[in-house]
Amino acid sequence: MELIDAVIRRLRELMKQKGATLYSLNREGGIAKSTLSQLFNRKQEKVSLNLLYDILSTMGVTMKEFFDDPMFDDISD
């Protein structure tokens, strides 16, 4: 799996667990709707650490918690 796919998949998983939506990430985290849309519709090939941090902190998730998942064990380019 490519890194961007694993990141999006993990974000969707955490959003489901936390009851977060793109709307709530925008409203509570101040993250632009267009940025979120581009990320989740895979219009971007990369995600910045700053954006990832903003999304995760809005959901109350640490970077360590995010990357501590088996799906990141087999990343390919």
C-alpha positions, 0 to 999 in steps of 0.5 A: 500500500502506498503511504498516502493510501494508508494515511487516508485509510487510517484517518477515515478509521479514526474519524469513524471511531471519533465521530468526526466528519469533514465538516467538523474538522473544518469547523472545529479545526479551521482546516479548509474544506477544499484542503480536506476534500483534495486529501480525501478524494486523493487529489494530492499525492502527499500530505504535509505533517502540519496538515496531518497534525492539525487533523489529528489534534482536532480529533484528539489523536497524537501522531504516535497513536496515528502511526502505531497501526499495523497498516504502516508496516508494509508501505511501498512507493 
